[in-house]
Amino acid sequence: MNSSVQEMFHFSNIEGEQAGRPLILIHGLGGSTACFNEALNFGWRDQPLLIRVDLLRTKFMEKCKDDHLTFPQQADWLCNQIEELGLNSFDLLGHSYGATLGTLIAASSPTCNSFINVEGHVTDSMFDFLRIVESRSFLPNFERWFVEDLIRGAGALAADKNIGAERYVESLMRWQPEIFAYCARSLLDFCDPRRDGVNTVLEALCALQVPKLYINGSESVKNEELAMLLKRGVPISAVAGSYHWPMIEAPETFYRIVSCFVREQSILI
């Protein structure tokens, strides 16, 4: 394994005995591997090897911007890094931006056994945030807006006892504004429903040939899209009392949902 791959992956429980299939976790835009800390503190049944993907540590996002990688190219590059781990099989989980990356990886990797999409971009309101970032990113005062409006705005939510927003502020401060903007634009270029009339992310999730699950923050309203997912046969689990960061806001419930789903994929029928 080369050094860049070693730096990209955090092996949370490598010192213990692993009996279950590895579970790979990808954080979202503006996030970090710390978003999974609370959920990983529980005693995972079947003891899977838990592998968190660090999109910042290896300058992955800088590479995306400098090499002008489209969103599908970002997913392909990350998929290749995962393949270098040499895993016979793995389960995959992604949050938000990481969920959309994960959807493409799950579609192309021959060793991905199942996929869990956590609060991925399936609603127009989610894309509204990306559109705001995109429009602001072309203005000369974008960096000021990033600090004073975006980070302080998330900070205001944190002050209102939103633990998810509090953690988001902590991770956002590690991101370079121009990298954040590039990644938001690349995702919009790939799947903005307003541009071609199709929700590319939702369609890609429904088309996956591996077992999949959509985890929804119960306070995140997306009734039309959730009904469509259910109609297309995608199971949904709502995490009570959570918004966009269920693994932070309700870690035990999140852990139970994920661990049960992963374990079900290991039972031979």
C-alpha positions in Angstrom: 0.0 0.0 0.0 1.5 3.4 -1.0 1.8 6.2 1.4 -1.0 8.3 0.0 -3.4 5.5 0.4 -2.2 4.9 4.0 -2.9 8.6 4.8 -6.3 8.6 3.2 -7.7 5.8 5.3 -8.2 5.7 9.1 -8.5 2.2 10.5 -10.6 2.9 13.6 -10.4 -0.5 15.3 -7.4 -2.2 13.6 -5.9 -3.3 16.9 -8.8 -5.5 17.8 -10.1 -8.7 16.3 -12.3 -8.2 13.2 -14.8 -10.9 12.3 -17.2 -9.0 10.0 -16.7 -7.5 6.5 -15.0 -4.1 6.4 -17.2 -1.0 6.5 -15.9 2.1 4.7 -17.3 5.5 5.7 -17.0 8.7 3.6 -17.7 12.1 5.1 -19.4 15.0 3.3 -18.5 18.4 1.9 -17.1 20.6 4.6 -17.0 17.7 6.9 -14.3 15.4 8.3 -13.8 11.9 9.6 -14.7 13.2 13.1 -18.4 13.2 12.2 -18.4 9.4 12.7 -16.6 9.5 16.1 -19.7 9.1 18.4 -21.2 6.3 16.2 -17.9 4.3 16.2 -17.8 4.3 20.0 -20.4 1.5 20.3 -19.6 -2.2 20.3 -20.2 -3.1 16.7 -21.7 -6.5 16.3 -19.6 -8.9 14.3 -16.7 -6.5 14.8 -16.2 -5.2 11.2 -13.0 -3.4 10.4 -14.1 0.3 10.3 -12.3 2.4 7.7 -12.9 6.1 7.5 -12.0 7.9 4.3 -10.2 11.3 5.0 -10.8 13.5 2.0 -8.7 16.3 3.4 -5.6 14.7 4.8 -4.3 13.5 1.4 -5.2 16.7 -0.4 -7.8 14.8 -2.3 -10.0 17.9 -2.7 -7.0 20.0 -3.8 -6.3 17.4 -6.5 -9.9 17.6 -7.6 -9.6 21.4 -8.1 -6.1 21.4 -9.6 -6.7 18.6 -12.0 -10.2 19.9 -12.9 -11.7 16.5 -12.0 -15.4 16.2 -12.7 -17.6 14.6 -10.0 -17.6 11.2 -11.7 -13.8 11.4 -12.1 -13.5 12.2 -8.3 -15.5 9.0 -7.6 -13.4 7.0 -10.0 -10.2 8.2 -8.4 -11.4 7.4 -4.9 -12.7 4.0 -6.1 -9.2 3.2 -7.3 -7.7 4.1 -3.9 -10.2 1.8 -2.2 -9.3 -1.0 -4.6 -5.7 -0.6 -3.6 -6.6 -1.7 -0.1 -7.0 -5.2 -1.6 -10.3 -6.0 0.2 -12.1 -9.1 -1.0 -15.4 -7.4 -0.1 -16.6 -4.3 1.8 -19.8 -2.4 2.8 -19.9 1.3 2.0 -21.5 4.3 3.8 -21.4 7.9 2.7 -22.8 11.1 4.2 -24.1 13.9 2.0 -21.5 14.7 -0.6 -19.8 11.5 0.5 -23.0 9.7 -0.1 -23.1 10.8 -3.7 -19.5 9.8 -4.2 -20.4 6.5 -2.6 -23.3 5.9 -4.9 -21.0 6.0 -7.9 -18.4 3.9 -6.2 -20.9 1.3 -5.3 -22.1 1.2 -8.9 -18.6 0.6 -10.3 -16.7 -1.4 -7.6 -16.9 -5.2 -8.1 -16.1 -5.7 -4.4 -18.7 -3.4 -2.9 -21.2 -5.6 -1.1 -23.8 -3.0 0.0 -24.3 0.7 0.3 -25.8 3.1 2.9 -26.7 6.6 1.7 -26.9 9.0 4.7 -28.7 12.3 3.9 -27.5 12.2 0.3 -28.6 14.9 -2.2 -32.1 13.8 -3.3 -34.1 17.0 -2.7 -34.1 20.3 -4.5 -33.7 22.1 -1.1 -30.4 20.4 -0.7 -29.3 21.6 -4.1 -30.3 25.1 -3.2 -27.4 25.3 -0.7 -25.0 24.2 -3.4 -26.5 26.8 -5.8 -25.9 29.5 -3.3 -22.2 28.5 -2.9 -21.8 28.3 -6.7 -23.2 31.8 -7.3 -21.2 33.3 -4.5 -18.0 31.5 -5.5 -17.6 33.7 -8.6 -17.7 37.0 -6.6 -14.6 38.7 -5.4 -15.7 38.6 -1.7 -16.3 34.8 -1.6 -13.8 34.1 1.1 -15.3 36.7 3.3 -18.7 35.3 2.7 -17.4 31.8 3.5 -16.1 32.9 6.9 -18.7 35.5 7.9 -21.9 34.0 6.5 -21.4 30.3 6.0 -19.2 29.5 9.1 -20.9 32.0 11.3 -24.3 30.9 10.1 -23.5 27.3 11.1 -22.2 28.7 14.3 -25.5 30.3 15.0 -27.2 26.9 14.6 -24.6 25.5 17.0 -25.4 28.1 19.6 -29.0 26.9 19.3 -27.8 23.5 20.7 -27.5 21.9 17.3 -24.6 19.5 17.9 -24.4 18.6 14.2 -23.9 22.2 13.3 -21.4 22.6 16.0 -19.2 19.8 14.6 -19.7 21.2 11.1 -18.3 24.5 12.2 -15.2 22.7 13.5 -14.6 20.9 10.3 -15.5 23.8 8.0 -12.7 25.8 9.5 -10.2 23.2 8.1 -11.5 23.7 4.5 -10.0 26.2 2.0 -12.9 28.3 0.6 -11.9 27.8 -3.1 -11.7 24.0 -2.6 -15.1 24.0 -1.0 -16.6 26.0 -3.8 -15.0 23.8 -6.5 -16.5 20.7 -5.0 -19.9 22.2 -4.7 -19.8 23.3 -8.4 -18.6 19.9 -9.5 -21.5 18.2 -7.8 -24.0 20.6 -9.3 -22.5 20.1 -12.8 -23.0 16.4 -12.3 -26.5 16.2 -10.9 -28.5 19.5 -10.6 -32.1 18.5 -11.3 -32.8 22.0 -12.7 -30.4 21.6 -15.5 -31.7 18.5 -17.2 -35.0 17.8 -15.3 -33.7 14.5 -13.8 -32.5 13.8 -10.3 -29.3 12.0 -11.2 -28.4 11.1 -7.7 -31.8 9.6 -6.9 -31.8 7.6 -10.2 -28.3 6.3 -9.6 -29.2 5.2 -6.1 -32.3 3.3 -7.3 -30.3 1.7 -10.1 -27.7 0.2 -7.8 -27.5 -3.6 -8.1 -26.2 -4.1 -4.5 -28.4 -4.0 -1.3 -28.9 -0.3 -0.3 -30.4 1.7 2.4 -31.3 5.4 2.7 -30.9 6.9 6.2 -32.9 10.1 6.7 -32.8 12.6 9.5 -36.4 12.5 10.7 -36.5 16.3 10.9 -35.3 16.7 7.3 -38.5 17.0 5.2 -38.3 15.3 1.8 -41.6 13.6 1.5 -41.9 13.5 -2.3 -38.4 12.1 -2.8 -38.7 9.6 0.0 -42.0 8.3 -1.4 -40.3 7.9 -4.8 -37.4 6.0 -3.2 -39.9 3.6 -1.5 -41.8 3.2 -4.7 -38.6 2.2 -6.4 -37.8 -0.4 -3.7 -35.1 1.5 -1.7 -35.6 0.9 2.0 -35.5 4.0 4.3 -34.7 4.4 7.9 -35.4 7.6 9.8 -33.3 8.6 12.7 -35.6 10.2 15.3 -34.6 13.7 16.5 -31.9 14.3 13.9 -31.5 16.6 10.9 -28.6 16.4 8.4 -26.1 14.8 10.8 -27.9 11.8 12.3 -24.6 10.0 13.2 -23.8 13.0 15.4 -27.2 14.0 16.6 -28.4 10.5 17.5 -25.3 8.3 17.3 -26.8 5.2 19.1 -29.8 5.0 16.9 -27.6 5.6 13.9 -25.2 2.9 15.0 -28.1 0.4 15.5 -29.6 1.0 12.1 -26.2 0.7 10.3 -24.9 -2.3 12.2 -28.2 -4.2 11.7 -28.3 -3.5 8.0 -24.6 -4.5 7.6 -25.2 -7.7 9.6 -28.2 -8.6 7.4 -26.0 -8.5 4.3 -23.8 -11.1 5.9 -26.5 -13.7 6.6 -26.6 -16.4 4.0 -30.1 -17.2 2.7 
